[in-house]
Amino acid sequence: MLYISFLYTLSYPFVLKNSKNFLYIKSLIYFCIYLNDIYLDMSLTTIVSNVFKPRQKELEKYVYDAEHLQHKVLMHLINKGKNTEYGVKHLLNTTNSYDKFAQNIPVNTYEELKEDIDRMRHGEKDILWPGLVKWYAKSSGTTNDKSKFIPVSHDGLHGIHYAGGFDAVAYYLRNNPKSRLFDGKSLILGGSHSPNYNVSDSLVGDLSAILIENINPLANLVRVPKKSTALLSDFEVKRDLIARETIKAVRKDVTAKCYGGDISRKRKLLEKQKEGKKRMKQIGTVEVPQKAFLAVLKLD
C-alpha cells in the first residue's frame, strides 16, 4: 500500500491546480488498489508455474509415443559419440538402428572402462564422450570395495540431471495445482567435492555436490543454505551453519504499535523487554532426555 500513499501525495497538488484531472487521478488510484489486491493474493508459485506449462504438454505426448522418443534419444547419442575413440572402435558411424547398436556395442564393466576413464580424468579429450569431461561422480564403494569415478559431461549434466529435475517439478505442479512450492525457501543439500588431479576446473566428488556447484544462479533466490555451506565436507560444521542460516532468531518488536515521537513509551517497553530477557536467563535451560523426546515423537 506504500506506493498507493505515495501516489496520493504526488497527485494532490496536481489535482488542486487542475480540477479536470481529478477523475483521471481517482481512476488511476483505484486501478493501483485493484492491482495491489491481485498481487497480494497471488503466490509466486502461481506465476512461476506458467514456465512449466509448455513442458507439461510435451511430457503428455511421451506417454503415448515412448518408442519414438527412445529411438530419437538413441540416434542422438550415437551421433554425438561416433567420432570419439570409443565410437570409432565400435563402428558408431555405421550404426543406424537399435539392432545395429546391440550388435556393435558390448556391455562393459567398470573395470573394462577404468583405464579410459583415468585418461579422461587426466585431461584427455574425445575418449568416451566428445570434448573434455571435467566432472566425475565418485561412488562410495561397491562390489570390490573401491570407489568408481563416473564421468559427468556437460551434456549429461544439463540434458539429464537438470532436465530431469525440471520435468519432476513440471509433473509435481501439474498434479498439485494449489502448491506453494516457490513461495518459501528450498533446502538444497549435498556432499562435497575436491579437485581432480591437476586438471583446471575439474572436480571429483558426490554427484549432489557436482549438481550444486553448477546449478543455475537463479536458484540462489529460493535456496537455503548458501552454496559454500551446502558443500562443506565436515558435517558437524555444516549442520550448525545450516541451522543458523535457515532458522532466523525469534525477535518480537514490542514498539511496533508506537507511532510518531512517543519516545517515553518506547523506552518503557524496551526496558520491560530487557527485564524479561534477564529473568529468562536466570531460570536457565531445561534438558530433555533423548528417550523422552523420541517417545513424544511416537505419540499419535
C-alpha positions as CSV (number, residue, x, y, z in Angstrom):
1,M,0.0,0.0,0.0
2,L,3.1,2.3,0.3
3,Y,3.1,3.1,-3.4
4,I,-0.6,4.0,-3.3
5,S,0.0,6.5,-0.5
6,F,2.9,7.9,-2.5
7,L,0.6,8.3,-5.5
8,Y,-1.9,10.2,-3.4
9,T,0.9,12.5,-2.2
10,L,2.1,13.3,-5.7
11,S,-1.4,13.7,-7.2
12,Y,-2.9,16.0,-4.6
13,P,-1.2,19.3,-5.6
14,F,-1.7,18.3,-9.3
15,V,-5.5,18.0,-8.7
16,L,-5.6,21.3,-6.9
17,K,-4.0,23.1,-9.9
18,N,-6.3,21.4,-12.4
19,S,-9.6,20.0,-11.1
20,K,-10.3,18.5,-14.6
21,N,-7.7,15.8,-13.8
22,F,-9.5,14.7,-10.7
23,L,-11.4,11.8,-12.3
24,Y,-8.2,10.6,-14.1
25,I,-6.2,10.6,-10.9
26,K,-9.0,8.9,-8.9
27,S,-9.3,6.2,-11.6
28,L,-5.6,5.6,-11.6
29,I,-5.6,5.2,-7.8
30,Y,-8.4,2.7,-7.9
31,F,-6.6,0.8,-10.6
32,C,-3.5,0.6,-8.4
33,I,-5.5,-0.6,-5.4
34,Y,-7.0,-3.3,-7.7
35,L,-3.5,-4.4,-8.8
36,N,-2.4,-4.4,-5.2
37,D,-5.2,-6.7,-4.2
38,I,-4.4,-9.1,-7.1
39,Y,-0.7,-9.4,-6.3
40,L,-1.3,-9.8,-2.6
41,D,-3.4,-12.9,-3.2
42,M,-1.2,-14.3,-6.0
43,S,1.6,-16.6,-4.9
44,L,5.0,-16.7,-6.6
45,T,4.3,-20.4,-7.5
46,T,1.2,-19.3,-9.5
47,I,3.4,-17.0,-11.6
48,V,6.4,-19.4,-11.9
49,S,4.2,-22.4,-12.8
50,N,3.5,-20.8,-16.2
51,V,7.1,-21.5,-17.2
52,F,6.5,-25.3,-16.8
53,K,3.2,-25.5,-18.8
54,P,4.8,-25.9,-22.2
55,R,6.9,-28.8,-20.9
56,Q,3.9,-30.4,-19.2
57,K,2.2,-30.6,-22.7
58,E,5.3,-32.2,-24.2
59,L,5.5,-34.8,-21.4
60,E,1.9,-35.8,-22.0
61,K,2.9,-36.8,-25.6
62,Y,5.7,-39.0,-24.4
63,V,3.2,-41.3,-22.6
64,Y,1.7,-42.4,-25.9
65,D,4.8,-42.1,-28.1
66,A,7.6,-43.6,-25.8
67,E,9.1,-45.8,-28.5
68,H,9.6,-42.9,-30.9
69,L,11.2,-40.8,-28.1
70,Q,13.6,-43.6,-27.2
71,H,14.7,-44.1,-30.8
72,K,15.3,-40.3,-31.1
73,V,17.4,-40.3,-28.0
74,L,19.4,-43.3,-29.2
75,M,20.2,-41.7,-32.5
76,H,21.2,-38.5,-30.8
77,L,23.7,-40.4,-28.5
78,I,25.1,-42.4,-31.5
79,N,25.6,-39.2,-33.5
80,K,27.3,-37.4,-30.6
81,G,29.7,-40.3,-29.8
82,K,30.6,-41.6,-33.3
83,N,33.8,-39.6,-33.6
84,T,35.1,-40.5,-30.1
85,E,37.8,-43.1,-29.6
86,Y,35.2,-45.5,-28.3
87,G,32.8,-44.7,-31.1
88,V,35.3,-45.3,-33.8
89,K,36.3,-48.6,-32.2
90,H,32.7,-49.8,-32.1
91,L,31.6,-48.5,-35.5
92,L,29.1,-46.0,-34.4
93,N,29.4,-44.1,-37.7
94,T,27.7,-47.1,-39.4
95,T,25.2,-47.7,-36.6
96,N,21.7,-46.5,-37.7
97,S,19.3,-48.8,-35.7
98,Y,18.7,-50.4,-32.4
99,D,19.7,-53.8,-33.8
100,K,23.0,-52.5,-35.1
101,F,23.7,-50.8,-31.8
102,A,23.1,-54.0,-29.9
103,Q,25.4,-55.8,-32.4
104,N,28.3,-53.3,-32.3
105,I,28.2,-52.1,-28.7
106,P,29.2,-54.6,-25.9
107,V,28.0,-54.5,-22.4
108,N,31.1,-53.2,-20.4
109,T,32.0,-53.5,-16.8
110,Y,33.6,-50.5,-15.0
111,E,36.9,-52.3,-14.8
112,E,36.9,-52.6,-18.6
113,L,36.5,-48.9,-18.9
114,K,38.6,-47.8,-15.9
115,E,41.7,-47.1,-18.0
116,D,39.8,-44.9,-20.4
117,I,38.2,-43.0,-17.5
118,D,41.5,-42.4,-15.9
119,R,42.9,-41.0,-19.1
120,M,39.8,-38.7,-19.2
121,R,40.5,-37.6,-15.6
122,H,44.0,-36.6,-16.6
123,G,42.6,-34.2,-19.3
124,E,42.5,-36.4,-22.5
125,K,39.6,-35.5,-24.8
126,D,37.3,-37.5,-27.1
127,I,37.7,-40.8,-25.3
128,L,34.2,-42.0,-24.3
129,W,32.4,-38.7,-25.0
130,P,33.3,-35.7,-27.2
131,G,35.4,-33.0,-25.8
132,L,36.8,-32.6,-22.3
133,V,34.8,-34.0,-19.4
134,K,35.5,-32.0,-16.2
135,W,33.3,-33.6,-13.6
136,Y,33.4,-37.1,-12.1
137,A,30.9,-38.5,-9.6
138,K,32.6,-40.7,-7.0
139,S,30.8,-43.7,-5.7
140,S,31.2,-44.7,-2.0
141,G,32.4,-48.1,-2.9
142,T,30.6,-51.1,-4.4
143,T,31.4,-54.8,-5.2
144,N,35.2,-54.6,-5.0
145,D,35.2,-52.1,-2.1
146,K,36.8,-49.4,-4.3
147,S,35.3,-46.1,-5.4
148,K,34.3,-45.7,-9.0
149,F,34.5,-42.4,-10.9
150,I,31.6,-41.9,-13.3
151,P,32.2,-39.2,-16.0
152,V,29.6,-36.4,-15.9
153,S,29.7,-34.5,-19.1
154,H,28.3,-31.0,-19.7
155,D,25.6,-32.6,-21.9
156,G,24.7,-35.1,-19.2
157,L,24.7,-32.5,-16.5
158,H,22.1,-30.3,-18.4
159,G,20.4,-32.8,-20.6
160,I,19.8,-35.5,-18.0
161,H,20.2,-34.3,-14.4
162,Y,18.9,-30.7,-14.6
163,A,16.3,-31.6,-17.3
164,G,15.1,-34.5,-15.2
165,G,14.7,-32.1,-12.2
166,F,12.8,-29.6,-14.3
167,D,10.5,-32.4,-15.5
168,A,9.9,-33.6,-12.0
169,V,8.8,-30.1,-10.9
170,A,6.6,-29.9,-14.0
171,Y,4.8,-33.1,-13.1
172,Y,4.5,-32.0,-9.5
173,L,2.9,-28.7,-10.3
174,R,0.6,-30.4,-12.8
175,N,-0.6,-32.9,-10.1
176,N,-0.7,-30.3,-7.4
177,P,-2.2,-27.1,-8.9
178,K,-2.6,-25.5,-5.4
179,S,1.1,-26.0,-4.5
180,R,3.1,-23.1,-3.0
181,L,6.4,-24.7,-3.8
182,F,8.2,-21.5,-4.7
183,D,6.6,-19.3,-2.0
184,G,9.2,-20.2,0.6
185,K,12.8,-21.4,0.7
186,S,14.0,-24.7,-0.7
187,L,16.5,-26.8,1.3
188,I,19.3,-27.8,-1.1
189,L,22.0,-30.1,0.5
190,G,24.8,-32.1,-1.0
191,G,28.0,-33.9,-0.3
192,S,31.4,-32.4,-1.1
193,H,33.9,-32.3,-3.9
194,S,37.6,-31.9,-4.4
195,P,40.0,-31.0,-7.3
196,N,40.5,-33.8,-9.8
197,Y,44.3,-34.3,-10.2
198,N,45.8,-31.1,-11.6
199,V,43.2,-30.5,-14.3
200,S,42.0,-26.9,-14.2
201,D,38.3,-26.5,-13.1
202,S,37.9,-30.3,-12.9
203,L,36.1,-31.8,-9.8
204,V,35.6,-35.2,-8.3
205,G,33.1,-35.9,-5.6
206,D,29.5,-36.7,-4.8
207,L,27.1,-36.3,-7.7
208,S,24.9,-34.0,-5.5
209,A,27.9,-31.7,-4.9
210,I,28.6,-31.5,-8.7
211,L,25.0,-30.6,-9.3
212,I,25.0,-27.9,-6.7
213,E,28.3,-26.5,-7.9
214,N,26.9,-26.0,-11.4
215,I,23.3,-25.1,-10.6
216,N,21.7,-22.0,-12.2
217,P,22.5,-18.9,-10.1
218,L,18.7,-18.1,-10.1
219,A,18.3,-21.0,-7.7
220,N,20.0,-18.8,-5.0
221,L,16.8,-16.7,-4.9
222,V,14.9,-19.6,-3.2
223,R,17.6,-21.8,-1.7
224,V,19.0,-22.3,1.7
225,P,21.7,-22.7,2.9
226,K,24.4,-20.9,0.9
227,K,26.3,-23.0,-1.6
228,S,29.5,-22.7,0.4
229,T,27.7,-24.2,3.4
230,A,25.9,-27.0,1.4
231,L,29.3,-28.2,0.0
232,L,31.2,-28.4,3.3
233,S,32.8,-31.8,3.9
234,D,32.7,-31.5,7.8
235,F,29.1,-32.5,8.6
236,E,29.3,-31.2,12.2
237,V,30.2,-27.7,11.0
238,K,27.8,-27.9,8.1
239,R,24.9,-28.9,10.5
240,D,25.5,-25.9,12.8
241,L,25.8,-23.4,9.8
242,I,22.6,-24.8,8.2
243,A,20.7,-24.2,11.5
244,R,22.0,-20.6,11.7
245,E,21.2,-19.8,8.1
246,T,17.8,-21.4,7.9
247,I,16.3,-20.7,11.3
248,K,16.1,-17.0,12.0
249,A,16.3,-15.7,15.6
250,V,12.9,-15.0,17.0
251,R,12.5,-11.3,17.9
252,K,9.4,-9.6,18.9
253,D,9.1,-5.9,18.1
254,V,7.4,-4.5,21.2
255,T,7.4,-1.0,19.8
256,A,5.6,-1.9,16.6
257,K,2.3,-0.2,17.8
258,C,4.0,3.0,18.9
259,Y,3.7,5.9,16.4
260,G,5.4,9.2,15.9
261,G,7.5,10.6,18.6
262,D,6.3,8.5,21.5
263,I,9.8,8.1,22.8
264,S,8.9,7.7,26.5
265,R,6.5,4.8,25.9
266,K,9.1,3.1,23.5
267,R,11.7,3.3,26.3
268,K,9.4,1.8,28.9
269,L,8.5,-1.1,26.6
270,L,12.2,-1.8,25.7
271,E,13.1,-1.7,29.4
272,K,10.3,-4.3,30.2
273,Q,11.6,-6.5,27.4
274,K,15.1,-6.2,28.8
275,E,13.9,-7.3,32.2
276,G,12.0,-10.2,30.7
277,K,15.1,-11.5,29.0
278,K,17.1,-11.2,32.2
279,R,14.6,-13.3,34.0
280,M,14.7,-15.9,31.3
281,K,18.4,-16.2,31.6
282,Q,18.1,-16.6,35.4
283,I,15.7,-19.5,35.0
284,G,18.3,-21.3,32.9
285,T,17.8,-24.2,30.4
286,V,15.9,-27.4,30.7
287,E,17.5,-30.6,29.2
288,V,15.1,-33.2,27.8
289,P,16.4,-36.8,27.7
290,Q,16.7,-38.2,24.2
291,K,14.4,-41.2,25.1
292,A,11.7,-38.8,26.3
293,F,12.0,-36.7,23.1
294,L,11.7,-39.8,20.9
295,A,8.7,-41.1,22.9
296,V,6.9,-37.9,22.3
297,L,7.5,-38.1,18.6
298,K,6.0,-41.6,18.5
299,L,2.7,-40.4,20.1
300,D,-0.3,-40.1,17.7
